[in-house]
Amino acid sequence: MTVDPGDGLPDGLAVDEEGGIWLALWGGRAVRRYDPGGRLTATIEVPAENVTACCFGGDDGRTLYITTAAPDGRLYVAEPGISGPPATPFRSTAPSDAEPTSDR
């Protein structure tokens, strides 16, 4: 997979249930989907220049949330017709404020 710099710079990405990569394009006003073989299969145009990241969410994981940076700085929502894998909750291993580290 190669992205022409004139189309924007790769920024954040998400992976869908088929192993496709959804790539946010900084300066490119779009999110693109590439299949596991690297072939471009979908483009979501975004009304903002600097697209920063995307992730799947919603009750069924079929909503694609797209973030952008200044000067637009908004959150956009798309329904691409595919879902992403379930999110993995983050579990910190840092010591709690209530638990002194000397007690470990």
PyMOL commands that set and color helices and strands:
alter all, ss='L'
color gray80, all
select helices_A, chain A and resi 5-7+101-103
alter helices_A, ss='H'
color red, helices_A
select strands_A, chain A and resi 9-15+21-26+30-34+40-45+51-57+63-68+75-78
alter strands_A, ss='S'
color yellow, strands_A
deselect
rebuild
show_as cartoon
